[in-house]
Structures are given as structure tokens and as C-alpha cells.
Amino acid sequence: MVKSEYGYWFDASCWVARLGYGVWLFGVYTVHHLAGVDEQMSKAVRVKVKLTNAIAKALVNRGSLAPRHLRECEAEGLVDTGALTLVVPPKIAQQLGLKIQGQQIARYANDYEEPVGVTEPVNIELEGRKTTLEALVVGDEVLIGQVVLELLDLLPDCKNQRLIPNLKNPDYPVAIIK
């Protein structure tokens, strides 16, 4: 990884820049080959993520629910820097016993929009770091978006297909408040 005046370069195709106030901008560059074909150089970053129904976890912690009734699952998640937040497929939302508490308009890469369900809070454990967030319910795979990465202070390493901690805070996530 190389630091430049614009941010950090992970390789020739993946970059990240801090915009301020805790906001990171991730990008994937397209390179032009001699044959005249544009090809995206980045590789998908897939990671193991543990998801837990946060309300059930709180009830277990308070002694109101037996631990055997706690709903959690481990899944492979795709780090999607184009996604804003956590996205889970309906099958996983059902497995976790998450109730849909509202609707959100989702816009896809092709500019198509549709309303999707928003869940109750979900505990997210990724690379030894934890946070809690609502999820959008759509699709057929877990997507880990920018808000999750920011809350956990993790960055995508496209070249090595993994997540790495923010170099300024390698041992724990830091929330920037200004």
C-alpha cells in the first residue's frame, strides 16, 4: 500500500481516500489495455461475517430469553463499496428472526429503484470487530457496505482480497467526532 496526497493506493486498481468527518471514499480504477478493451482490475473481496439478531441478544443478556433461542448465522459477505449499508437476503433475515420495521427506496447501479425492507438492528461481527446496524433486505447475498466499513474502521485490500484495519488504528476501531 502506498500513501499519496489523495489517499492510499492498495494496487493499480483499488484506492481509498479520507474525505473528512470520518467519511472514506473507495474506488476502483478501470485500466486501458493495448487491445483497446477496458477491464476492471479489482477482485471481489469476500469475508466471513457473523450476524446476530440484536434484540434477541439484548434479551439473552437481560435474562429474558434463553441463550438457546438466540438467532445468529455466519455467512460469506461481499464487500461492496458501492453499497451504503448492510444488505441481507430474505432467507438470512428470516433465519435471524428479524422483523421488517419499515421500507427504504434502494437504487441499484443501473439507476433502477424499488422499495426494500429495513430490519430491526443486527449485530455484525467482522474481522474481530463488532457494530450494530439495521439491514436492507434484498438480493441473494450479504453485502457489506460503506457504513459498516466505516463503523468498524476497516478498509478493503483488493489486491489480497481481504479487509484490513485502518492503518492509523490497527488494534481497534475509532469513531471520529468533529
C-alpha atoms as a printed R data frame, in Angstrom:
    type eleno elety resid chain resno       x       y       z
1   ATOM     1    CA   MET     A     1   0.000   0.000   0.000
2   ATOM     2    CA   VAL     A     2   1.287   3.448  -0.916
3   ATOM     3    CA   LYS     A     3   0.176   6.761   0.595
4   ATOM     4    CA   SER     A     4  -0.250   9.663  -1.799
5   ATOM     5    CA   GLU     A     5  -1.596  13.189  -1.367
6   ATOM     6    CA   TYR     A     6  -5.016  11.895  -2.459
7   ATOM     7    CA   GLY     A     7  -5.259   8.820  -0.248
8   ATOM     8    CA   TYR     A     8  -3.977   5.260  -0.044
9   ATOM     9    CA   TRP     A     9  -3.353   3.050  -3.088
10  ATOM    10    CA   PHE     A    10  -3.702  -0.669  -2.490
11  ATOM    11    CA   ASP     A    11  -2.702  -1.626  -6.012
12  ATOM    12    CA   ALA     A    12  -3.161  -0.252  -9.503
13  ATOM    13    CA   SER     A    13  -6.901  -0.778  -9.343
14  ATOM    14    CA   CYS     A    14  -8.108  -0.012  -5.812
15  ATOM    15    CA   TRP     A    15  -7.803   3.232  -3.881
16  ATOM    16    CA   VAL     A    16  -9.246   4.855  -0.801
17  ATOM    17    CA   ALA     A    17  -9.251   8.487   0.307
18  ATOM    18    CA   ARG     A    18 -10.415  10.103   3.532
19  ATOM    19    CA   LEU     A    19 -12.847  12.923   2.784
20  ATOM    20    CA   GLY     A    20 -13.083  14.159   6.364
21  ATOM    21    CA   TYR     A    21 -15.553  13.795   9.230
22  ATOM    22    CA   GLY     A    22 -15.000  10.045   9.223
23  ATOM    23    CA   VAL     A    23 -16.007   9.613   5.586
24  ATOM    24    CA   TRP     A    24 -13.881   7.426   3.321
25  ATOM    25    CA   LEU     A    25 -14.258   7.251  -0.434
26  ATOM    26    CA   PHE     A    26 -13.391   3.941  -2.073
27  ATOM    27    CA   GLY     A    27 -12.774   3.495  -5.735
28  ATOM    28    CA   VAL     A    28 -11.878   1.018  -8.387
29  ATOM    29    CA   TYR     A    29  -9.986   2.242 -11.409
30  ATOM    30    CA   THR     A    30 -10.520   0.906 -14.888
31  ATOM    31    CA   VAL     A    31  -7.353   0.396 -16.893
32  ATOM    32    CA   HIS     A    32  -6.984   0.546 -20.664
33  ATOM    33    CA   HIS     A    33  -5.216  -2.415 -22.275
34  ATOM    34    CA   LEU     A    34  -3.277  -2.255 -25.527
35  ATOM    35    CA   ALA     A    35  -6.031  -4.213 -27.227
36  ATOM    36    CA   GLY     A    36  -8.376  -1.309 -26.526
37  ATOM    37    CA   VAL     A    37 -10.601  -3.138 -24.090
38  ATOM    38    CA   ASP     A    38 -11.430  -1.620 -20.716
39  ATOM    39    CA   GLU     A    39 -11.172  -4.155 -17.959
40  ATOM    40    CA   GLN     A    40 -11.750  -3.745 -14.266
41  ATOM    41    CA   MET     A    41  -8.682  -4.931 -12.401
42  ATOM    42    CA   SER     A    42 -10.213  -5.271  -8.972
43  ATOM    43    CA   LYS     A    43 -11.014  -8.604  -7.432
44  ATOM    44    CA   ALA     A    44 -14.011  -9.213  -5.234
45  ATOM    45    CA   VAL     A    45 -13.314  -9.043  -1.512
46  ATOM    46    CA   ARG     A    46 -15.316 -11.715   0.300
47  ATOM    47    CA   VAL     A    47 -15.141 -12.174   4.054
48  ATOM    48    CA   LYS     A    48 -16.763 -14.269   6.755
49  ATOM    49    CA   VAL     A    49 -19.309 -12.247   8.754
50  ATOM    50    CA   LYS     A    50 -21.253 -13.234  11.862
51  ATOM    51    CA   LEU     A    51 -24.763 -11.768  12.089
52  ATOM    52    CA   THR     A    52 -26.909 -11.861  15.242
53  ATOM    53    CA   ASN     A    53 -30.424 -10.640  15.993
54  ATOM    54    CA   ALA     A    54 -29.548  -7.672  18.256
55  ATOM    55    CA   ILE     A    55 -32.905  -7.602  20.049
56  ATOM    56    CA   ALA     A    56 -32.692 -11.311  20.885
57  ATOM    57    CA   LYS     A    57 -29.090 -10.814  22.072
58  ATOM    58    CA   ALA     A    58 -30.220  -7.998  24.398
59  ATOM    59    CA   LEU     A    59 -32.993 -10.218  25.782
60  ATOM    60    CA   VAL     A    60 -30.477 -13.023  26.414
61  ATOM    61    CA   ASN     A    61 -28.161 -10.554  28.179
62  ATOM    62    CA   ARG     A    62 -31.072  -9.420  30.406
63  ATOM    63    CA   GLY     A    63 -32.070 -12.996  31.216
64  ATOM    64    CA   SER     A    64 -35.435 -12.669  29.450
65  ATOM    65    CA   LEU     A    65 -34.607 -15.151  26.681
66  ATOM    66    CA   ALA     A    66 -32.851 -18.492  26.952
67  ATOM    67    CA   PRO     A    67 -29.489 -18.477  25.118
68  ATOM    68    CA   ARG     A    68 -30.591 -21.475  23.045
69  ATOM    69    CA   HIS     A    69 -33.177 -19.206  21.364
70  ATOM    70    CA   LEU     A    70 -30.561 -16.704  20.194
71  ATOM    71    CA   ARG     A    71 -30.556 -16.494  16.406
72  ATOM    72    CA   GLU     A    72 -27.251 -15.959  14.658
73  ATOM    73    CA   CYS     A    73 -25.550 -17.104  11.486
74  ATOM    74    CA   GLU     A    74 -22.189 -16.984   9.791
75  ATOM    75    CA   ALA     A    75 -22.167 -16.139   6.113
76  ATOM    76    CA   GLU     A    76 -19.798 -15.077   3.395
77  ATOM    77    CA   GLY     A    77 -20.227 -11.384   2.717
78  ATOM    78    CA   LEU     A    78 -19.224  -9.429  -0.362
79  ATOM    79    CA   VAL     A    79 -17.522  -6.135   0.450
80  ATOM    80    CA   ASP     A    80 -19.380  -3.731  -1.815
81  ATOM    81    CA   THR     A    81 -18.044  -0.188  -1.647
82  ATOM    82    CA   GLY     A    82 -20.875   0.861  -3.937
83  ATOM    83    CA   ALA     A    83 -23.413  -0.184  -1.298
84  ATOM    84    CA   LEU     A    84 -24.182   2.207   1.520
85  ATOM    85    CA   THR     A    85 -25.027  -0.195   4.330
86  ATOM    86    CA   LEU     A    86 -25.562  -3.833   5.279
87  ATOM    87    CA   VAL     A    87 -27.728  -5.833   2.864
88  ATOM    88    CA   VAL     A    88 -29.028  -9.315   3.691
89  ATOM    89    CA   PRO     A    89 -31.114 -11.685   1.596
90  ATOM    90    CA   PRO     A    90 -34.645 -12.521   2.812
91  ATOM    91    CA   LYS     A    91 -33.515 -16.052   3.708
92  ATOM    92    CA   ILE     A    92 -30.968 -14.747   6.229
93  ATOM    93    CA   ALA     A    93 -33.364 -12.128   7.641
94  ATOM    94    CA   GLN     A    94 -35.851 -14.939   8.261
95  ATOM    95    CA   GLN     A    95 -33.170 -17.228   9.733
96  ATOM    96    CA   LEU     A    96 -32.231 -14.458  12.200
97  ATOM    97    CA   GLY     A    97 -35.891 -13.813  13.050
98  ATOM    98    CA   LEU     A    98 -35.610 -10.158  12.042
99  ATOM    99    CA   LYS     A    99 -38.827  -8.193  11.712
100 ATOM   100    CA   ILE     A   100 -39.216  -5.684   8.905
101 ATOM   101    CA   GLN     A   101 -39.736  -2.345  10.620
102 ATOM   102    CA   GLY     A   102 -40.032  -0.139   7.562
103 ATOM   103    CA   GLN     A   103 -39.261   0.429   3.897
104 ATOM   104    CA   GLN     A   104 -36.411   2.226   2.134
105 ATOM   105    CA   ILE     A   105 -36.037   3.056  -1.549
106 ATOM   106    CA   ALA     A   106 -32.986   1.228  -2.893
107 ATOM   107    CA   ARG     A   107 -31.212   2.463  -6.024
108 ATOM   108    CA   TYR     A   108 -29.168  -0.067  -7.975
109 ATOM   109    CA   ALA     A   109 -26.097   0.527 -10.158
110 ATOM   110    CA   ASN     A   110 -28.348   0.700 -13.243
111 ATOM   111    CA   ASP     A   111 -30.407   3.509 -11.568
112 ATOM   112    CA   TYR     A   112 -33.423   1.213 -11.097
113 ATOM   113    CA   GLU     A   113 -35.214   1.978  -7.812
114 ATOM   114    CA   GLU     A   114 -37.509  -0.149  -5.665
115 ATOM   115    CA   PRO     A   115 -38.711  -0.212  -2.063
116 ATOM   116    CA   VAL     A   116 -36.990  -2.815   0.142
117 ATOM   117    CA   GLY     A   117 -37.498  -3.860   3.747
118 ATOM   118    CA   VAL     A   118 -35.456  -2.411   6.621
119 ATOM   119    CA   THR     A   119 -34.839  -4.769   9.537
120 ATOM   120    CA   GLU     A   120 -34.568  -4.424  13.256
121 ATOM   121    CA   PRO     A   121 -30.955  -3.992  14.458
122 ATOM   122    CA   VAL     A   122 -28.396  -6.650  13.565
123 ATOM   123    CA   ASN     A   123 -25.138  -7.259  15.423
124 ATOM   124    CA   ILE     A   124 -22.319  -7.523  12.891
125 ATOM   125    CA   GLU     A   125 -19.007  -9.179  13.742
126 ATOM   126    CA   LEU     A   126 -16.296  -8.865  11.130
127 ATOM   127    CA   GLU     A   127 -12.535  -9.304  11.453
128 ATOM   128    CA   GLY     A   128 -12.853  -9.372  15.256
129 ATOM   129    CA   ARG     A   129 -14.725  -6.042  15.349
130 ATOM   130    CA   LYS     A   130 -18.381  -5.502  16.245
131 ATOM   131    CA   THR     A   131 -21.109  -2.990  15.476
132 ATOM   132    CA   THR     A   132 -24.900  -2.869  15.333
133 ATOM   133    CA   LEU     A   133 -26.924  -1.624  12.374
134 ATOM   134    CA   GLU     A   134 -30.221  -2.084  10.556
135 ATOM   135    CA   ALA     A   135 -30.066  -4.030   7.296
136 ATOM   136    CA   LEU     A   136 -31.787  -3.742   3.948
137 ATOM   137    CA   VAL     A   137 -33.487  -6.968   2.852
138 ATOM   138    CA   VAL     A   138 -32.959  -7.738  -0.822
139 ATOM   139    CA   GLY     A   139 -30.944  -9.959  -3.132
140 ATOM   140    CA   ASP     A   140 -29.317 -13.314  -2.618
141 ATOM   141    CA   GLU     A   141 -26.078 -12.499  -0.803
142 ATOM   142    CA   VAL     A   142 -24.810 -10.485   2.147
143 ATOM   143    CA   LEU     A   143 -23.346  -7.135   1.073
144 ATOM   144    CA   ILE     A   144 -21.080  -5.188   3.407
145 ATOM   145    CA   GLY     A   145 -21.366  -1.518   2.511
146 ATOM   146    CA   GLN     A   146 -19.512   1.668   3.360
147 ATOM   147    CA   VAL     A   147 -21.290   2.423   6.647
148 ATOM   148    CA   VAL     A   148 -20.319  -0.987   8.056
149 ATOM   149    CA   LEU     A   149 -16.704  -0.488   6.958
150 ATOM   150    CA   GLU     A   150 -16.605   2.995   8.481
151 ATOM   151    CA   LEU     A   151 -18.110   1.899  11.804
152 ATOM   152    CA   LEU     A   152 -15.616  -0.969  12.048
153 ATOM   153    CA   ASP     A   153 -12.731   1.206  10.749
154 ATOM   154    CA   LEU     A   154 -11.840  -1.377   8.074
155 ATOM   155    CA   LEU     A   155 -10.523  -0.858   4.540
156 ATOM   156    CA   PRO     A   156 -10.699  -3.183   1.523
157 ATOM   157    CA   ASP     A   157  -7.403  -4.610   0.285
158 ATOM   158    CA   CYS     A   158  -8.412  -5.517  -3.269
159 ATOM   159    CA   LYS     A   159  -5.069  -6.976  -4.259
160 ATOM   160    CA   ASN     A   160  -5.076  -9.508  -1.417
161 ATOM   161    CA   GLN     A   161  -8.882  -9.894  -1.366
162 ATOM   162    CA   ARG     A   162  -9.333  -9.081   2.318
163 ATOM   163    CA   LEU     A   163 -10.220  -6.338   4.766
164 ATOM   164    CA   ILE     A   164  -7.526  -4.591   6.758
165 ATOM   165    CA   PRO     A   165  -7.745  -2.258   9.740
166 ATOM   166    CA   ASN     A   166  -7.282   1.456   9.255
167 ATOM   167    CA   LEU     A   167  -3.513   1.970   9.444
168 ATOM   168    CA   LYS     A   168  -3.941   4.791  11.972
169 ATOM   169    CA   ASN     A   169  -5.904   2.479  14.313
170 ATOM   170    CA   PRO     A   170  -4.788  -1.081  13.646
171 ATOM   171    CA   ASP     A   171  -5.845  -2.522  17.014
172 ATOM   172    CA   TYR     A   172  -9.363  -1.110  17.437
173 ATOM   173    CA   PRO     A   173 -11.955   0.935  15.546
174 ATOM   174    CA   VAL     A   174 -12.054   4.679  16.198
175 ATOM   175    CA   ALA     A   175 -15.110   6.852  15.620
176 ATOM   176    CA   ILE     A   176 -14.240  10.361  14.524
177 ATOM   177    CA   ILE     A   177 -16.418  13.031  16.111
178 ATOM   178    CA   LYS     A   178 -15.919  16.620  14.986
